Amino acid sequence: MKQNIGRGEFSQYPNLSQTSCQEDDVSSYVQHLNALYSYFESRFEDILMINPYKIDAKC
């Protein structure tokens, strides 16, 4: 998704595809998405380390 936004391809968002966006605005949105991705990756890193058998809802 962030790659599409960075290239100015807004096909996933019909309202945005009809408007024009300045390159600076798009760049700041992409930077914000990268920061959010890094935050979530570090915040939920411990969840990714849990073995799947411990998460099994049947237990």
N, CA, C and O of each residue as an XYZ file, in Angstrom:
236
protein
N       0.823     -1.183      0.000
C       0.000      0.000      0.000
C       0.871      1.251      0.000
O       0.628      2.172     -0.780
N       1.889      1.295      0.873
C       2.702      2.507      0.920
C       3.491      2.706     -0.369
O       3.804      3.838     -0.737
N       3.817      1.600     -1.062
C       4.503      1.741     -2.344
C       3.575      2.392     -3.367
O       3.999      3.245     -4.148
N       2.313      1.986     -3.357
C       1.340      2.577     -4.280
C       1.155      4.063     -4.002
O       1.110      4.873     -4.928
N       1.050      4.415     -2.739
C       0.884      5.823     -2.387
C       2.129      6.606     -2.782
O       2.024      7.723     -3.289
N       3.310      6.027     -2.554
C       4.554      6.695     -2.923
C       4.663      6.948     -4.414
O       5.273      7.932     -4.832
N       4.083      6.078     -5.217
C       4.102      6.243     -6.676
C       2.941      7.099     -7.173
O       2.853      7.406     -8.362
N       2.054      7.481     -6.259
C       0.899      8.282     -6.657
C      -0.218      7.461     -7.251
O      -1.081      8.002     -7.943
N      -0.224      6.161     -6.997
C      -1.282      5.279     -7.487
C      -2.316      5.098     -6.381
O      -2.081      4.381     -5.408
N      -3.436      5.742     -6.540
C      -4.468      5.727     -5.510
C      -5.666      4.887     -5.918
O      -6.796      5.212     -5.551
N      -5.448      3.822     -6.662
C      -6.559      3.012     -7.164
C      -7.375      2.377     -6.040
O      -8.552      2.070     -6.229
N      -6.765      2.178     -4.880
C      -7.495      1.605     -3.744
C      -8.424      2.632     -3.103
O      -9.332      2.279     -2.351
N      -8.189      3.893     -3.406
C      -8.965      4.979     -2.828
C      -9.556      5.818     -3.962
O      -8.911      6.755     -4.433
N     -10.762      5.496     -4.402
C     -11.350      6.182     -5.561
C     -11.422      7.707     -5.410
O     -11.211      8.433     -6.381
N     -11.713      8.189     -4.213
C     -11.799      9.641     -4.024
C     -10.437     10.303     -4.198
O     -10.349     11.408     -4.735
N      -9.378      9.641     -3.752
C      -8.038     10.210     -3.906
C      -7.556     10.150     -5.345
O      -6.813     11.027     -5.787
N      -7.969      9.129     -6.077
C      -7.502      9.005     -7.455
C      -8.044     10.122     -8.336
O      -7.497     10.386     -9.406
N      -9.105     10.776     -7.902
C      -9.695     11.867     -8.677
C      -9.091     13.221     -8.326
O      -9.380     14.212     -8.996
N      -8.265     13.283     -7.299
C      -7.672     14.547     -6.882
C      -6.190     14.565     -7.221
O      -5.595     13.540     -7.552
N      -5.618     15.742     -7.131
C      -4.174     15.854     -7.332
C      -3.527     16.146     -5.981
O      -4.038     16.942     -5.194
N      -2.414     15.501     -5.728
C      -1.699     15.672     -4.467
C      -0.303     16.190     -4.764
O       0.314     15.820     -5.763
N       0.180     17.040     -3.895
C       1.539     17.541     -4.055
C       2.526     16.474     -3.599
O       2.242     15.691     -2.692
N       3.668     16.459     -4.231
C       4.694     15.456     -3.938
C       5.148     15.521     -2.480
O       5.423     14.486     -1.874
N       5.228     16.720     -1.914
C       5.642     16.859     -0.515
C       4.641     16.208      0.427
O       5.028     15.569      1.405
N       3.355     16.370      0.133
C       2.323     15.759      0.969
C       2.402     14.241      0.905
O       2.334     13.565      1.931
N       2.545     13.714     -0.295
C       2.626     12.264     -0.469
C       3.858     11.727      0.239
O       3.803     10.676      0.878
N       4.965     12.442      0.130
C       6.205     12.018      0.788
C       6.037     11.978      2.305
O       6.517     11.050      2.957
N       5.366     12.968      2.867
C       5.164     12.972      4.318
C       4.235     11.838      4.750
O       4.423     11.265      5.824
N       3.234     11.504      3.928
C       2.349     10.381      4.245
C       3.116      9.062      4.224
O       2.915      8.207      5.087
N       3.989      8.903      3.241
C       4.784      7.678      3.145
C       5.726      7.571      4.340
O       5.896      6.486      4.896
N       6.334      8.673      4.737
C       7.202      8.654      5.918
C       6.410      8.289      7.165
O       6.897      7.547      8.018
N       5.201      8.802      7.272
C       4.351      8.489      8.417
C       3.982      7.007      8.431
O       3.996      6.375      9.488
N       3.654      6.452      7.275
C       3.346      5.021      7.192
C       4.553      4.171      7.570
O       4.404      3.153      8.246
N       5.745      4.577      7.144
C       6.963      3.855      7.515
C       7.192      3.901      9.018
O       7.579      2.901      9.622
N       6.952      5.062      9.624
C       7.119      5.189     11.071
C       6.110      4.315     11.812
O       6.461      3.663     12.795
N       4.861      4.297     11.350
C       3.849      3.444     11.978
C       4.203      1.970     11.858
O       4.039      1.204     12.808
N       4.687      1.579     10.693
C       5.081      0.185     10.481
C       6.208     -0.198     11.434
O       6.173     -1.272     12.034
N       7.199      0.662     11.579
C       8.312      0.386     12.492
C       7.828      0.301     13.935
O       8.274     -0.558     14.696
N       6.914      1.197     14.309
C       6.382      1.187     15.665
C       5.638     -0.114     15.948
O       5.881     -0.758     16.969
N       4.740     -0.501     15.055
C       3.979     -1.734     15.264
C       4.878     -2.957     15.254
O       4.661     -3.902     16.013
N       5.879     -2.938     14.400
C       6.800     -4.064     14.332
C       7.545     -4.241     15.652
O       7.703     -5.366     16.126
N       8.002     -3.145     16.248
C       8.715     -3.248     17.521
C       7.749     -3.485     18.682
O       8.079     -4.206     19.624
N       6.565     -2.887     18.622
C       5.589     -2.998     19.712
C       5.059     -4.419     19.856
O       4.857     -4.896     20.972
N       4.833     -5.090     18.742
C       4.237     -6.417     18.766
C       5.230     -7.519     18.435
O       4.839     -8.623     18.056
N       6.505     -7.221     18.578
C       7.542     -8.206     18.296
C       7.403     -9.427     19.198
O       7.625    -10.552     18.749
N       7.041     -9.225     20.457
C       6.908    -10.342     21.383
C       5.757    -11.274     20.997
O       5.832    -12.477     21.247
N       4.709    -10.745     20.400
C       3.594    -11.587     19.969
C       4.033    -12.522     18.853
O       3.593    -13.670     18.784
N       4.892    -12.031     17.990
C       5.370    -12.861     16.886
C       6.271    -13.987     17.374
O       6.472    -14.969     16.660
N       6.809    -13.861     18.567
C       7.708    -14.872     19.111
C       6.952    -16.018     19.794
O       7.558    -17.047     20.092
N       5.648    -15.870     20.050
C       4.859    -16.898     20.721
C       4.683    -18.085     19.785
O       4.358    -17.918     18.610
N       4.898    -19.266     20.307
C       4.707    -20.475     19.512
C       3.223    -20.646     19.181
O       2.371    -20.382     20.029
N       2.908    -21.077     17.976
C       1.494    -21.213     17.575
C       0.693    -22.165     18.463
O      -0.503    -21.953     18.663
N       1.327    -23.202     18.995
C       0.568    -24.139     19.822
C       0.125    -23.505     21.133
O      -0.821    -23.991     21.753
N       0.771    -22.448     21.566
C       0.355    -21.763     22.790
C      -0.831    -20.838     22.538
O      -1.522    -20.449     23.480
N      -1.069    -20.490     21.303
C      -2.156    -19.587     20.950
C      -3.427    -20.352     20.607
O      -4.498    -19.751     20.518
N      -3.334    -21.642     20.416
C      -4.458    -22.463     19.973
C      -5.663    -22.253     20.885
O      -5.570    -22.446     22.098
N      -6.781    -21.863     20.306
C      -7.988    -21.562     21.079
C      -8.657    -22.811     21.639
O      -9.489    -22.703     22.539
N      -8.321    -23.979     21.137
C      -8.955    -25.213     21.599
C      -8.447    -25.645     22.966
O      -9.087    -26.461     23.630
N      -7.337    -25.127     23.387
C      -6.741    -25.556     24.669
C      -7.447    -24.985     25.856
O      -7.061    -25.256     26.993
